[in-house]
Amino acid sequence: MSSSIQEINPRRINKINFDNLVVEIGFGNGVYISHLARLYPNKNFLGIEISGESIKKLSRIIKRENLKNLYSIKLDAYWTFYLFLEDNSVYEIYINFPDPWPKKKHQDRRLTKLENLYLFSKKLKYNGFIQLKTDHFNFYNYTIENAKVLNCFEIIEYKNFHEEIKTKYEEKWLKMKRSIYTLKLVKLSEPKLNIPIKTIRRSESMSSLKIKNFIDFKKLEGKVFKIEEDLVVKFFKSFEREDEWMIETLLSENGYKHYFFTYLRKKGNEYVLSISSFSEVLKTEGIIKFIKWLSNLDTF
Ligand SMILES: C[S@@+](CC[C@H](N)C(=O)[O-])C[C@H]1O[C@@H](n2cnc3c(N)ncnc32)[C@H](O)[C@@H]1O
């Protein structure tokens, strides 16, 4: 549940439309973005985080200081940009000390991989910029190489860049006497090549189905199924009440992760299969396909 309207619930909105929008990806304890929000009351700030703890920390700051121009969303940065931000709408993007994922086998997790940088660049306004700070020289160079491939940025490398505010990780690395590398990528044009990106599609179809046969959720516990190439489901614990059954479900749709309870209810001689109303989900084609697939699963 959202604790305040400034914590945006991704399952309840269609677009994020703010004037003068500035974004910080992975804001950690929120000191940096809240500092900017205080300094620039005429801009709107959106902090994107996957950590619930970080969201709570920022919410406390927002509440305590009544910062009306600061919002947060708990969702992966890629999907936030992909689903909710308009092209050419973002003025500034800050990325401070992201995990560098130095091992090659983890490079797909890097925040500035080509696909992400491409998407971020599409969302930036002309002359808008991405500012990256990192202590990791290889990651810094990796980001520059990707920016060069897109060929749409002025690439500015700073030496001894000083800012009034320091993030938790910046303090940490400075204490350890590590160098800090700062990079600004200013958008001058649209990217010069099209990069294929992961997509998901919203759906308005009904996500509940009447079925004739009972599905024994107990037998699904711990099982993984590949419904389609990019649609994989994993089932966890199931629960039972009189004439009602639920099972914890993780559905990965092209990399987007839906967590919810699948719900089965007896209705007369039939059953109704749906997503539990306790779970808020982003209604997508994958969710609809999942319900259809499960309704036809007759192995059990
Ligand atoms: C190393 S911490 C840096 C935190 C803060 N920026 C600082 O400098 O102190 C990286 C942060 O990025 C967040 N993060 C990692 N991947 C993310 C993603 N894909 N989308 C949004 N946030 C992400 C993590 O939860 C974590 O809080």
The ligand as a Gaussian input file, in Angstrom:
#p B3LYP/6-31G(d) Opt

LIG

0 1
 C       25.073000       1.382000      -4.217000
 S       23.525000       2.052000      -3.850000
 C       23.756000       3.802000      -4.022000
 C       22.731000       4.590000      -3.262000
 C       22.857000       6.116000      -3.356000
 N       22.671000       6.590000      -4.718000
 C       24.167000       6.590000      -2.813000
 O       24.996000       7.078000      -3.603000
 O       24.370000       6.495000      -1.591000
 C       22.582000       1.651000      -5.300000
 C       21.086000       1.866000      -5.124000
 O       20.429000       1.655000      -6.367000
 C       19.235000       0.922000      -6.167000
 N       18.974000       0.212000      -7.427000
 C       19.691000      -0.815000      -7.951000
 N       19.182000      -1.203000      -9.133000
 C       18.123000      -0.394000      -9.382000
 C       17.179000      -0.323000     -10.438000
 N       17.261000      -1.160000     -11.483000
 N       16.220000       0.612000     -10.385000
 C       16.143000       1.456000      -9.311000
 N       16.998000       1.422000      -8.271000
 C       17.981000       0.513000      -8.296000
 C       19.541000       0.030000      -4.972000
 O       18.383000      -0.374000      -4.284000
 C       20.441000       0.918000      -4.125000
 O       19.686000       1.673000      -3.196000

